[in-house]
Amino acid sequence: MRMRKLRYLTATRFVMSGVLLLTAAIAVPAAWAEDDKDRQIRELRERLERLEQMIGAKAGALSTQAAAPTPGALAGAAEAPQSISDRVRGIEETIKSVPLLSTMKDWNFGGHVAVSYNYNFRDPKSQNNGLRLFDDKANQFDINQAELYVEKPTTEASPIGFGVDVLFGRDAKKIHSLGLGIDSGDDPNDTEPFDLTQAYVTYKVPIGKGLDLKGGKFVTLHGAEVIRRTGNFNISRSMAFSYAIPFTHTGVMATYPVTDWLSTTLGIVNGWDNTDDNNRGKSFHGAATVTPPFLKDLTVTLGGTWGAETVSNALDPTRDVDRNGPKRGLIDLIATYKPIAPLTLTLNYDYGRQEEAFVDDGDTAIWHAVAAYAVYDLTDRLSVGVRGEYFRDQDGFRLPNATPGKKLEVWGTTLTGRYKLFDHLFASVEYRHDEAKNNKLIFDRHNGTQNANSQNTIQGELIYQF
């Protein structure tokens, strides 16, 4: 009897041990094997909780008068857990009930911080990277951009909108427009490290498919690259973006979608990068964007600017900037094509001309710029890209270190890799080669003099976007 009981206990323990081991074998891997969908749901719940705390939608943030039970009333049953959709609807109702939040519900807030380090293999004594406008300082860490923006798009239900974009850092020094109390003198570094890049009001006129009006200061329609660093793949900027086109305009413009595949924009502005006009004339600014219905992965934009732009320089510093002329013109072509999902191809061409470029009644200066881009997404986190570019400053008018009246031709190649470290943090590494044709010596070779026709640089950049 005693032996039978002992055998029974031993068998029972063996079975229980097996059950425990089997349970662990199933439960532990299951706990570790949280798939991407479960992670996204968990993150969504966490974000909802943070949002509820911010707008006071959680029970603890509600009015104690509304939350407290009526004296003498019976305690109700515990509330059932709310689903995500119920909680979202609750947040929406809370937003609608708060006047300020109701007004701001369509607003978009955002910004980013971009910092970098670049090294020039020629180790220039001047500590300058030749031909570069934005990453002009060699062999140093830099705070390139810290941007904050808020915008409200227009809709048929809410036809009035606006946008404000403020930029801090070294890049802000390079894009200052004439006016707004900012020193825009001959020394490009003699400026404050901030810029009111955009400040405009928009209105959607209920005509046809909707005519969008914009008035104030806004970024240009031209160029494949943009001021905002998060809108570019490469770390450094192309010569086409730096020297062939304007950065911003101040004035008015209207955009209308003629068809599903054609949109047009036309405006009148003060000119190139000038909030305070430097003459009595105005400039026309416009573009047309086509997405062919037979090739929807192709987008082509043809734009241009034409108007009075008087420029002063060392050849004639006393020029009359109040007269209506001379004229500056620009033609800008951008084509973007995605032959396959992970690959994006872009081509940008600019043609510019400036009448009386150096002296009154003098010759017209002409410049050409071409930039071609290819970006390939290897994974959802890792991308690589290459850029090739060519700039022909026919009369030495646009490029730095050019001799007025003398042709300068330069070309460059840029290789860039970008990796998404976390949800909002990106790291990039870039190698770039610049070279002047016909052995023109425009780069610093270690001793502080322009005695080299090429340079090689490597850069690293971190961008946090929010």
TIBA-490140 format. One record per residue: residue number from 0; x, y, z of N, C-alpha, C in turn; residue in three letters. Coordinates in steps of 0.2 Angstrom, whole numbers. Layout:
% TIBA-490140
nr;n.c1;n.c2;n.c3;ca.c1;ca.c2;ca.c3;c.c1;c.c2;c.c3;rest
NUM;X;Y;Z;X;Y;Z;X;Y;Z;ala
...
This chain:
% TIBA-490140
nr;n.c1;n.c2;n.c3;ca.c1;ca.c2;ca.c3;c.c1;c.c2;c.c3;rest
0;4;-6;0;0;0;0;4;6;0;met
1;9;6;4;14;12;5;18;12;-2;arg
2;20;7;-5;24;7;-11;19;10;-17;met
3;13;8;-17;8;10;-22;7;18;-21;arg
4;7;20;-15;6;27;-14;12;31;-16;lys
5;18;28;-15;24;32;-17;25;32;-24;leu
6;23;26;-28;23;26;-35;18;31;-38;arg
7;12;32;-35;7;37;-37;10;44;-37;tyr
8;13;45;-31;16;52;-30;21;54;-35;leu
9;25;49;-36;31;50;-41;28;51;-48;thr
10;23;47;-50;20;48;-56;17;55;-57;ala
11;13;57;-51;10;63;-52;15;69;-52;thr
12;21;68;-49;26;73;-49;29;74;-56;arg
13;30;68;-59;32;67;-66;28;71;-71;phe
14;21;69;-70;16;72;-75;16;80;-74;val
15;16;82;-67;16;89;-66;22;93;-69;met
16;28;89;-68;34;92;-71;34;93;-78;ser
17;31;88;-81;30;88;-89;26;93;-91;gly
18;20;94;-87;15;100;-89;19;106;-88;val
19;23;107;-83;26;114;-82;31;115;-87;leu
20;35;110;-89;40;111;-94;37;112;-101;leu
21;31;109;-102;27;110;-109;25;117;-109;leu
22;22;119;-103;19;126;-102;25;131;-104;thr
23;31;130;-100;36;135;-101;39;135;-108;ala
24;39;129;-111;41;128;-118;37;132;-123;ala
25;30;133;-121;26;136;-126;25;144;-124;ile
26;25;145;-117;24;152;-115;30;156;-116;ala
27;36;154;-115;42;158;-115;43;161;-122;val
28;43;156;-127;44;158;-134;38;163;-136;pro
29;32;161;-134;27;166;-136;28;173;-133;ala
30;30;173;-127;31;180;-124;37;183;-128;ala
31;42;180;-130;47;183;-134;45;185;-141;trp
32;40;181;-144;39;182;-151;34;187;-153;ala
33;34;192;-149;29;198;-151;31;200;-158;glu
34;26;199;-162;27;201;-169;26;209;-170;asp
35;28;211;-176;28;218;-177;21;221;-176;asp
36;15;218;-178;9;220;-177;7;221;-170;lys
37;9;217;-166;8;218;-158;12;224;-156;asp
38;18;224;-158;22;230;-156;19;237;-158;arg
39;16;237;-164;13;243;-166;7;245;-162;gln
40;3;239;-161;-3;241;-157;-1;243;-150;ile
41;4;240;-147;7;242;-140;9;250;-141;arg
42;13;251;-146;15;258;-146;9;263;-147;glu
43;4;261;-151;-2;265;-152;-5;266;-146;leu
44;-6;261;-142;-9;262;-135;-5;267;-131;arg
45;1;266;-131;5;271;-127;5;278;-129;glu
46;5;279;-136;4;286;-139;-3;289;-137;arg
47;-8;284;-137;-15;287;-135;-15;289;-128;leu
48;-12;285;-124;-12;287;-116;-8;294;-115;glu
49;-3;295;-119;1;301;-118;-4;307;-121;arg
50;-7;306;-127;-12;311;-130;-17;312;-125;leu
51;-20;307;-122;-26;308;-117;-23;312;-111;glu
52;-17;311;-109;-15;315;-103;-14;322;-105;gln
53;-12;323;-111;-10;330;-114;-17;334;-114;met
54;-22;331;-117;-28;335;-118;-33;334;-112;ile
55;-32;330;-107;-36;330;-102;-42;325;-103;gly
56;-41;320;-107;-46;316;-109;-47;310;-104;ala
57;-41;309;-100;-41;303;-95;-46;305;-89;lys
58;-48;300;-86;-53;301;-81;-50;306;-75;ala
59;-44;305;-74;-41;309;-69;-40;317;-70;gly
60;-41;318;-77;-40;325;-79;-47;328;-80;ala
61;-52;325;-80;-59;327;-80;-61;331;-74;leu
62;-66;335;-75;-68;339;-69;-70;335;-64;ser
63;-68;336;-58;-70;332;-52;-78;333;-51;thr
64;-81;338;-53;-88;339;-52;-91;334;-57;gln
65;-89;333;-63;-92;328;-67;-90;321;-65;ala
66;-84;320;-63;-82;313;-61;-85;311;-55;ala
67;-86;315;-50;-89;313;-43;-96;310;-44;ala
68;-98;305;-40;-105;302;-40;-109;307;-36;pro
69;-116;307;-38;-120;311;-34;-121;309;-27;thr
70;-121;313;-22;-122;311;-15;-128;306;-15;pro
71;-127;301;-11;-133;296;-10;-134;291;-16;gly
72;-131;292;-22;-132;288;-27;-128;281;-26;ala
73;-130;276;-29;-127;269;-28;-121;269;-33;leu
74;-116;266;-30;-110;265;-35;-112;260;-41;ala
75;-110;263;-47;-111;259;-53;-106;253;-54;gly
76;-108;249;-58;-103;244;-60;-97;246;-63;ala
77;-91;243;-62;-85;245;-65;-86;246;-73;ala
78;-83;251;-76;-84;252;-83;-80;247;-87;glu
79;-82;245;-92;-79;240;-97;-73;243;-100;ala
80;-67;240;-101;-62;243;-104;-64;245;-111;pro
81;-61;251;-113;-62;254;-119;-58;252;-125;gln
82;-60;251;-131;-56;249;-136;-52;255;-139;ser
83;-47;254;-143;-44;260;-146;-48;265;-150;ile
84;-53;262;-154;-57;266;-158;-62;270;-153;ser
85;-64;267;-148;-68;271;-143;-64;277;-140;asp
86;-58;275;-138;-54;281;-135;-52;286;-140;arg
87;-51;284;-146;-50;290;-152;-56;294;-152;val
88;-62;291;-152;-68;295;-153;-69;299;-147;arg
89;-67;297;-141;-67;301;-135;-62;307;-135;gly
90;-56;306;-138;-52;311;-139;-54;317;-144;ile
91;-57;314;-149;-60;319;-154;-66;323;-151;glu
92;-70;320;-147;-75;324;-144;-73;329;-139;glu
93;-67;327;-136;-64;332;-131;-61;338;-135;thr
94;-58;336;-140;-55;342;-144;-61;346;-147;ile
95;-66;344;-149;-72;348;-151;-75;352;-146;lys
96;-74;350;-140;-77;353;-134;-73;359;-131;ser
97;-67;359;-133;-62;364;-131;-61;369;-136;val
98;-63;375;-136;-63;380;-141;-56;381;-144;pro
99;-50;381;-140;-44;382;-143;-41;376;-147;leu
100;-43;370;-144;-40;364;-147;-45;363;-153;leu
101;-51;365;-153;-55;364;-159;-52;368;-165;ser
102;-50;374;-163;-47;379;-169;-40;376;-171;thr
103;-37;372;-167;-30;370;-169;-30;363;-172;met
104;-36;360;-172;-36;353;-174;-33;351;-181;lys
105;-33;356;-185;-31;355;-192;-23;357;-193;asp
106;-21;360;-188;-14;363;-188;-9;357;-188;trp
107;-3;358;-192;2;353;-192;9;357;-189;asn
108;11;353;-184;17;356;-180;23;351;-182;phe
109;29;354;-182;35;349;-183;41;353;-183;gly
110;47;350;-185;53;353;-185;59;347;-185;gly
111;65;349;-185;70;345;-184;76;348;-182;his
112;81;344;-180;88;347;-178;93;343;-182;val
113;98;346;-186;103;343;-190;110;345;-188;ala
114;114;341;-186;121;342;-184;126;338;-188;val
115;132;340;-189;136;337;-194;144;338;-192;ser
116;148;334;-195;155;335;-195;158;333;-202;tyr
117;162;338;-205;165;337;-212;172;337;-211;asn
118;176;333;-216;183;333;-216;185;334;-223;tyr
119;190;339;-225;192;340;-231;199;337;-231;asn
120;200;332;-236;207;329;-236;213;333;-238;phe
121;211;339;-241;217;344;-242;219;348;-236;arg
122;215;347;-231;216;351;-224;218;358;-226;asp
123;213;362;-229;214;369;-231;216;373;-225;pro
124;221;377;-225;223;382;-220;217;387;-219;lys
125;214;389;-224;208;394;-223;202;391;-220;ser
126;202;384;-219;197;380;-216;190;381;-220;gln
127;191;382;-226;185;383;-231;185;377;-236;asn
128;179;375;-237;178;370;-243;176;374;-249;asn
129;180;374;-254;179;378;-260;172;376;-263;gly
130;169;381;-266;162;380;-270;156;378;-265;leu
131;157;377;-259;152;375;-255;149;382;-252;arg
132;142;382;-252;138;388;-249;136;386;-242;leu
133;133;380;-241;131;378;-234;136;375;-230;phe
134;139;370;-232;144;366;-228;151;369;-230;asp
135;152;376;-229;158;379;-232;164;379;-227;asp
136;162;377;-220;168;377;-215;170;370;-215;lys
137;177;369;-216;180;363;-216;183;360;-210;ala
138;183;354;-209;186;350;-203;183;353;-196;asn
139;177;353;-196;174;355;-189;167;352;-188;gln
140;164;352;-182;157;350;-181;153;356;-182;phe
141;147;355;-184;143;361;-185;136;360;-184;asp
142;132;365;-182;125;365;-181;122;368;-187;ile
143;119;364;-191;117;366;-198;110;369;-198;asn
144;105;365;-195;99;368;-194;95;366;-188;gln
145;91;370;-185;86;369;-180;80;372;-182;ala
146;75;368;-185;69;371;-188;63;370;-184;glu
147;58;375;-184;52;374;-181;47;377;-186;leu
148;41;373;-187;36;376;-191;29;374;-189;tyr
149;24;378;-191;17;377;-190;14;379;-196;val
150;9;375;-198;5;376;-204;-2;374;-204;glu
151;-6;377;-207;-13;375;-207;-15;375;-215;lys
152;-16;369;-218;-18;368;-225;-25;371;-226;pro
153;-27;373;-232;-34;375;-233;-38;369;-236;thr
154;-44;369;-234;-49;364;-237;-55;367;-239;thr
155;-59;363;-242;-66;366;-244;-70;368;-238;glu
156;-69;364;-232;-73;366;-226;-69;371;-222;ala
157;-63;372;-223;-59;377;-219;-55;381;-224;ser
158;-57;386;-228;-53;388;-234;-48;393;-232;pro
159;-47;395;-226;-41;400;-224;-36;396;-220;ile
160;-30;397;-222;-24;393;-219;-18;398;-218;gly
161;-12;395;-216;-6;399;-215;0;395;-214;phe
162;5;398;-214;12;394;-213;17;399;-210;gly
163;21;396;-205;26;400;-202;32;395;-201;val
164;38;397;-204;44;392;-203;50;396;-201;asp
165;53;394;-195;58;398;-192;64;393;-192;val
166;70;396;-195;76;392;-195;82;395;-191;leu
167;85;391;-188;91;393;-184;97;389;-186;phe
168;103;391;-185;109;388;-187;113;391;-193;gly
169;118;387;-195;123;390;-200;119;391;-207;arg
170;114;386;-208;111;387;-215;106;393;-215;asp
171;104;395;-209;100;402;-209;104;408;-211;ala
172;110;408;-210;115;413;-212;115;414;-220;lys
173;114;408;-223;115;408;-230;109;409;-234;lys
174;103;409;-231;97;410;-235;93;416;-233;ile
175;96;421;-229;93;427;-228;91;431;-234;his
176;85;433;-233;83;438;-239;84;445;-237;ser
177;84;450;-241;86;457;-240;79;459;-236;leu
178;80;462;-230;75;465;-227;74;461;-220;gly
179;68;463;-217;66;460;-211;71;461;-205;leu
180;75;467;-206;79;469;-200;85;465;-200;gly
181;86;460;-205;92;456;-205;98;459;-209;ile
182;104;459;-207;110;462;-211;111;457;-216;asp
183;110;460;-223;112;456;-229;117;460;-233;ser
184;122;462;-229;127;465;-233;132;461;-237;gly
185;138;464;-238;142;460;-243;145;454;-240;asp
186;146;454;-233;149;448;-229;144;443;-228;asp
187;143;438;-231;138;433;-230;138;430;-223;pro
188;143;431;-219;144;428;-212;141;434;-207;asn
189;141;440;-209;139;445;-205;131;446;-204;asp
190;128;440;-202;121;440;-201;119;436;-195;thr
191;113;436;-193;111;433;-187;110;425;-189;glu
192;111;421;-184;110;414;-186;103;411;-185;pro
193;98;416;-188;91;413;-188;88;417;-194;phe
194;82;414;-196;79;417;-202;72;415;-202;asp
195;67;420;-203;60;419;-204;59;416;-212;leu
196;60;410;-213;60;407;-219;54;408;-223;thr
197;48;406;-219;42;407;-222;37;410;-217;gln
198;32;414;-220;27;417;-216;22;420;-221;ala
199;16;416;-222;11;417;-227;4;415;-225;tyr
200;0;418;-228;-7;416;-227;-10;413;-234;val
201;-15;408;-233;-17;405;-239;-25;406;-239;thr
202;-28;405;-245;-35;405;-245;-37;401;-251;tyr
203;-42;397;-251;-45;392;-256;-51;396;-259;lys
204;-51;398;-265;-56;402;-268;-61;396;-271;val
205;-67;396;-269;-72;391;-272;-73;392;-279;pro
206;-68;391;-284;-69;392;-291;-67;385;-294;ile
207;-71;382;-298;-69;376;-301;-67;371;-296;gly
208;-61;368;-297;-58;363;-293;-54;366;-287;lys
209;-55;373;-286;-52;376;-280;-46;380;-282;gly
210;-46;387;-282;-40;391;-283;-36;393;-277;leu
211;-30;390;-276;-27;392;-270;-22;398;-270;asp
212;-24;403;-266;-20;409;-266;-15;409;-260;leu
213;-9;412;-261;-4;412;-256;-1;419;-256;lys
214;0;422;-250;3;429;-250;7;429;-244;gly
215;13;432;-245;18;433;-239;25;431;-242;gly
216;29;428;-237;36;425;-239;35;418;-240;lys
217;38;415;-245;38;408;-246;44;405;-250;phe
218;45;399;-249;51;396;-253;50;396;-260;val
219;55;396;-264;54;396;-272;51;389;-274;thr
220;48;390;-280;46;384;-284;51;380;-287;leu
221;57;383;-288;62;380;-292;67;375;-288;his
222;70;371;-292;76;367;-289;73;360;-287;gly
223;78;355;-288;76;348;-285;77;348;-278;ala
224;82;352;-275;83;352;-268;79;357;-264;glu
225;79;357;-258;75;362;-254;79;364;-248;val
226;77;370;-245;80;372;-239;80;367;-233;ile
227;74;365;-232;73;360;-226;77;354;-227;arg
228;82;352;-223;87;347;-224;83;340;-224;arg
229;78;339;-221;74;333;-221;71;331;-228;thr
230;71;336;-232;68;336;-239;73;334;-244;gly
231;80;333;-242;85;331;-246;88;324;-244;asn
232;91;321;-249;94;314;-247;101;316;-245;phe
233;105;319;-249;112;321;-248;113;326;-243;asn
234;119;325;-239;121;330;-234;122;337;-237;ile
235;127;337;-242;129;343;-245;124;345;-250;ser
236;124;352;-252;119;354;-257;123;355;-263;arg
237;119;354;-269;122;354;-275;123;361;-277;ser
238;128;362;-282;129;369;-285;123;372;-288;met
239;119;368;-291;113;370;-294;108;374;-289;ala
240;108;370;-283;103;373;-278;107;379;-275;phe
241;113;379;-274;117;384;-270;117;391;-275;ser
242;118;390;-281;120;396;-285;116;397;-291;tyr
243;112;393;-293;108;394;-300;101;397;-299;ala
244;98;396;-293;91;398;-292;91;402;-285;ile
245;85;405;-284;84;409;-278;81;404;-273;pro
246;81;406;-266;79;402;-261;72;404;-259;phe
247;70;410;-258;64;412;-256;61;418;-260;thr
248;55;420;-260;51;425;-263;46;428;-258;his
249;45;435;-259;40;438;-255;35;441;-260;thr
250;29;439;-260;24;442;-264;17;438;-264;gly
251;14;437;-270;8;433;-270;8;428;-276;val
252;5;422;-275;4;418;-281;-2;414;-280;met
253;-4;411;-286;-10;407;-286;-9;400;-289;ala
254;-12;395;-287;-11;388;-289;-18;385;-291;thr
255;-18;382;-297;-24;379;-299;-23;373;-303;tyr
256;-27;367;-300;-26;361;-304;-31;361;-310;pro
257;-28;362;-316;-32;362;-322;-35;355;-323;val
258;-31;350;-323;-34;343;-324;-31;339;-318;thr
259;-32;332;-318;-29;328;-314;-22;327;-315;asp
260;-20;329;-321;-12;328;-322;-9;334;-323;trp
261;-12;340;-323;-9;346;-324;-11;351;-319;leu
262;-6;354;-315;-7;360;-311;-2;366;-312;ser
263;-5;372;-312;-1;378;-313;-1;383;-308;thr
264;5;386;-307;6;391;-302;9;398;-305;thr
265;6;403;-303;9;410;-306;8;415;-301;leu
266;14;419;-300;14;424;-295;18;430;-297;gly
267;17;435;-293;21;442;-294;25;443;-287;ile
268;31;443;-287;35;444;-281;40;450;-282;val
269;43;451;-276;48;457;-276;54;455;-280;asn
270;56;449;-280;62;446;-284;65;440;-281;gly
271;72;440;-281;76;435;-278;78;436;-271;trp
272;76;432;-266;78;433;-260;78;440;-257;asp
273;73;443;-258;72;450;-256;65;452;-253;asn
274;65;452;-246;59;455;-243;58;462;-245;thr
275;63;466;-244;63;473;-246;66;473;-254;asp
276;61;476;-258;63;476;-265;69;481;-266;asp
277;73;479;-271;79;483;-272;78;487;-279;asn
278;72;487;-281;71;492;-287;63;493;-287;asn
279;61;497;-292;54;498;-293;50;493;-297;arg
280;54;488;-300;51;483;-304;49;477;-299;gly
281;44;473;-302;43;466;-299;45;461;-304;lys
282;44;454;-301;46;449;-305;40;444;-305;ser
283;40;440;-311;35;435;-312;38;428;-310;phe
284;34;424;-306;36;418;-303;31;413;-305;his
285;33;407;-308;28;402;-309;31;395;-311;gly
286;26;391;-312;28;384;-314;22;380;-316;ala
287;23;375;-320;18;370;-322;20;363;-320;ala
288;16;359;-317;18;352;-315;14;347;-319;thr
289;17;342;-322;13;337;-326;15;330;-324;val
290;9;326;-323;10;319;-321;6;316;-327;thr
291;10;313;-332;6;310;-338;2;304;-336;pro
292;-4;304;-338;-9;299;-336;-6;292;-339;pro
293;-2;292;-344;1;286;-347;7;283;-343;phe
294;10;288;-339;16;286;-335;16;290;-328;leu
295;11;287;-324;10;290;-318;16;291;-313;lys
296;21;287;-314;27;287;-310;32;292;-312;asp
297;30;296;-317;34;302;-319;31;308;-318;leu
298;35;313;-315;32;320;-313;37;325;-316;thr
299;35;329;-320;39;334;-323;36;341;-322;val
300;41;346;-319;39;353;-318;44;357;-321;thr
301;40;362;-325;44;367;-329;42;374;-326;leu
302;47;377;-323;46;384;-320;51;389;-322;gly
303;49;395;-320;54;401;-322;52;407;-318;gly
304;57;411;-318;56;418;-315;59;423;-319;thr
305;56;429;-320;59;434;-324;57;441;-321;trp
306;61;445;-321;60;452;-318;66;456;-317;gly
307;65;462;-314;71;467;-313;75;464;-307;ala
308;81;464;-308;86;462;-303;92;466;-304;glu
309;93;471;-300;99;475;-300;104;472;-295;thr
310;110;471;-297;115;468;-293;121;473;-292;val
311;124;474;-286;130;478;-285;136;473;-284;ser
312;142;475;-287;148;471;-286;154;475;-286;asn
313;160;472;-285;166;476;-284;167;480;-290;ala
314;165;478;-296;167;482;-302;163;489;-303;leu
315;157;489;-300;153;495;-300;149;496;-294;asp
316;152;497;-288;148;498;-282;143;503;-281;pro
317;143;508;-286;139;514;-285;133;513;-290;thr
318;132;508;-292;126;507;-297;119;509;-294;arg
319;115;512;-298;109;514;-296;104;508;-295;asp
320;102;506;-289;98;501;-288;91;502;-288;val
321;89;509;-289;82;511;-289;79;511;-296;asp
322;83;510;-301;80;510;-307;76;503;-309;arg
323;72;504;-313;68;498;-315;72;494;-320;asn
324;76;490;-318;80;485;-322;87;485;-320;gly
325;92;481;-322;91;476;-328;87;470;-326;pro
326;86;466;-331;81;460;-330;86;454;-329;lys
327;83;449;-324;86;443;-323;81;437;-325;arg
328;83;432;-328;78;427;-330;81;420;-328;gly
329;76;415;-327;78;408;-325;73;404;-328;leu
330;75;398;-331;71;392;-333;73;386;-329;ile
331;69;383;-326;70;377;-321;66;371;-323;asp
332;69;366;-324;66;360;-326;68;354;-321;leu
333;63;351;-319;64;345;-314;60;339;-316;ile
334;63;333;-317;59;327;-319;61;322;-314;ala
335;56;319;-311;57;313;-306;53;307;-309;thr
336;56;301;-308;54;295;-311;55;289;-306;tyr
337;50;285;-305;51;279;-300;50;273;-305;lys
338;55;270;-308;54;264;-312;52;258;-308;pro
339;54;258;-302;52;252;-298;52;256;-291;ile
340;48;252;-286;46;255;-280;52;258;-276;ala
341;58;254;-275;63;257;-271;68;262;-274;pro
342;67;263;-281;72;267;-284;69;274;-286;leu
343;72;279;-285;70;286;-287;75;289;-291;thr
344;73;292;-297;78;295;-302;75;302;-302;leu
345;80;307;-302;78;314;-303;83;318;-307;thr
346;81;322;-311;85;326;-316;83;334;-315;leu
347;88;338;-314;87;345;-313;91;349;-318;asn
348;88;354;-322;92;358;-326;90;365;-325;tyr
349;95;370;-325;93;377;-324;97;381;-329;asp
350;94;386;-332;97;391;-336;95;398;-334;tyr
351;100;402;-332;99;408;-330;103;413;-334;gly
352;101;420;-334;104;425;-337;103;432;-333;arg
353;108;436;-333;107;442;-330;110;448;-334;gln
354;105;452;-336;107;458;-340;112;463;-336;glu
355;116;466;-340;121;471;-337;124;468;-330;glu
356;127;462;-331;129;459;-325;134;462;-321;ala
357;138;466;-324;144;469;-320;144;477;-320;phe
358;142;480;-325;141;487;-326;135;489;-330;val
359;133;495;-329;127;498;-333;129;497;-340;asp
360;124;495;-344;125;494;-351;130;489;-353;asp
361;132;485;-348;137;480;-350;134;473;-353;gly
362;138;468;-353;136;462;-356;131;458;-351;asp
363;128;453;-354;123;449;-351;127;443;-349;thr
364;126;441;-342;130;435;-340;125;429;-340;ala
365;127;423;-342;123;417;-343;126;411;-339;ile
366;122;407;-336;125;401;-332;120;395;-333;trp
367;123;389;-333;119;383;-334;121;378;-328;his
368;116;374;-326;118;370;-320;114;363;-322;ala
369;117;357;-321;113;351;-321;115;347;-315;val
370;110;343;-312;111;339;-307;107;333;-308;ala
371;110;327;-307;106;321;-308;107;316;-302;ala
372;101;313;-300;101;310;-293;98;303;-294;tyr
373;101;298;-290;98;291;-290;98;289;-283;ala
374;92;287;-280;92;285;-273;88;278;-273;val
375;91;273;-269;89;266;-269;88;264;-262;tyr
376;82;262;-260;80;260;-253;82;252;-253;asp
377;88;251;-250;90;244;-249;85;240;-244;leu
378;83;243;-239;78;241;-234;74;246;-232;thr
379;69;245;-227;65;251;-224;69;255;-220;asp
380;75;254;-218;80;258;-214;86;260;-218;arg
381;88;257;-223;95;259;-226;93;261;-233;leu
382;96;267;-235;96;269;-242;103;272;-244;ser
383;104;271;-251;110;274;-254;108;278;-260;val
384;113;283;-261;111;287;-267;118;290;-270;gly
385;117;292;-276;123;295;-280;120;302;-283;val
386;124;307;-283;123;313;-287;128;315;-291;arg
387;127;317;-297;132;319;-302;130;326;-304;gly
388;134;331;-304;132;338;-306;138;342;-310;glu
389;135;347;-314;139;351;-318;137;358;-318;tyr
390;141;363;-317;139;370;-317;144;374;-322;phe
391;141;377;-327;145;381;-331;143;389;-330;arg
392;148;392;-327;147;399;-326;150;403;-332;asp
393;146;404;-337;149;406;-343;153;413;-343;gln
394;151;417;-338;154;424;-338;157;425;-331;asp
395;158;420;-327;161;421;-320;156;426;-315;gly
396;150;425;-316;145;429;-312;142;426;-306;phe
397;141;419;-306;138;416;-300;142;412;-295;arg
398;147;409;-298;151;404;-293;156;408;-289;leu
399;158;406;-283;163;409;-279;170;408;-282;pro
400;175;412;-281;181;411;-284;182;412;-292;asn
401;176;413;-295;176;414;-302;179;421;-303;ala
402;182;422;-309;185;429;-311;179;432;-316;thr
403;177;438;-314;172;441;-318;174;442;-325;pro
404;169;440;-329;170;440;-336;173;434;-339;gly
405;176;429;-335;179;423;-337;175;417;-335;lys
406;175;412;-340;171;406;-339;175;401;-334;lys
407;170;398;-330;172;393;-325;167;388;-325;leu
408;170;382;-326;166;375;-327;169;371;-321;glu
409;164;368;-318;165;363;-312;161;357;-312;val
410;163;352;-310;159;346;-309;160;342;-303;trp
411;155;338;-301;156;335;-294;152;328;-294;gly
412;154;324;-290;151;317;-288;150;316;-281;thr
413;144;314;-279;143;313;-272;140;306;-271;thr
414;142;303;-266;140;296;-264;137;297;-256;leu
415;131;295;-255;128;296;-248;124;289;-246;thr
416;125;288;-240;121;282;-237;118;285;-231;gly
417;111;283;-230;107;285;-224;104;279;-221;arg
418;105;279;-214;102;274;-210;97;276;-205;tyr
419;91;273;-204;87;275;-199;88;272;-193;lys
420;91;275;-188;93;272;-181;87;271;-177;leu
421;83;276;-177;77;275;-173;71;278;-177;phe
422;65;278;-174;59;281;-177;60;288;-180;asp
423;64;292;-176;64;299;-178;72;301;-179;his
424;76;297;-179;83;298;-179;87;295;-185;leu
425;90;299;-189;93;297;-195;101;299;-195;phe
426;105;294;-198;112;295;-198;114;294;-205;ala
427;118;299;-208;120;299;-215;128;300;-215;ser
428;131;297;-220;138;297;-222;139;299;-229;val
429;143;303;-231;144;306;-238;151;307;-240;glu
430;153;305;-246;159;306;-249;158;311;-255;tyr
431;162;316;-256;160;321;-262;167;323;-265;arg
432;167;323;-271;173;325;-275;171;331;-280;his
433;174;337;-279;173;342;-283;179;344;-288;asp
434;178;346;-294;184;347;-298;182;353;-303;glu
435;187;357;-304;186;362;-309;190;360;-316;ala
436;186;361;-321;189;359;-328;194;364;-330;lys
437;198;362;-335;204;366;-338;209;368;-333;asn
438;209;363;-328;215;364;-322;214;371;-319;asn
439;208;374;-318;207;380;-315;209;379;-307;lys
440;213;383;-304;215;382;-297;211;387;-293;leu
441;206;383;-290;201;387;-286;200;384;-279;ile
442;204;379;-277;203;376;-271;210;377;-267;phe
443;209;377;-260;215;378;-255;218;371;-254;asp
444;225;371;-255;229;365;-254;233;366;-248;arg
445;230;366;-242;234;366;-236;237;373;-234;his
446;240;377;-239;244;382;-237;240;389;-237;asn
447;233;389;-238;230;395;-238;229;398;-245;gly
448;232;396;-250;231;399;-257;227;394;-261;thr
449;224;397;-267;221;393;-271;225;390;-276;gln
450;228;384;-275;233;381;-279;231;374;-281;asn
451;225;372;-281;222;365;-283;216;366;-287;ala
452;215;361;-291;209;361;-295;204;356;-293;asn
453;205;353;-287;200;348;-285;200;347;-277;ser
454;195;344;-274;195;343;-267;191;337;-266;gln
455;192;334;-260;188;328;-258;186;329;-251;asn
456;180;328;-249;177;329;-243;173;322;-241;thr
457;173;321;-234;169;316;-231;165;319;-225;ile
458;158;318;-225;154;321;-220;150;316;-216;gln
459;148;317;-210;143;313;-206;138;318;-204;gly
460;132;315;-203;126;320;-201;121;316;-197;glu
461;119;319;-192;113;316;-188;107;321;-188;leu
462;101;318;-190;95;322;-190;90;319;-186;ile
463;87;323;-181;81;321;-177;75;325;-179;tyr
464;70;321;-182;64;324;-184;59;323;-180;gln
465;55;328;-178;49;328;-174;43;331;-177;phe
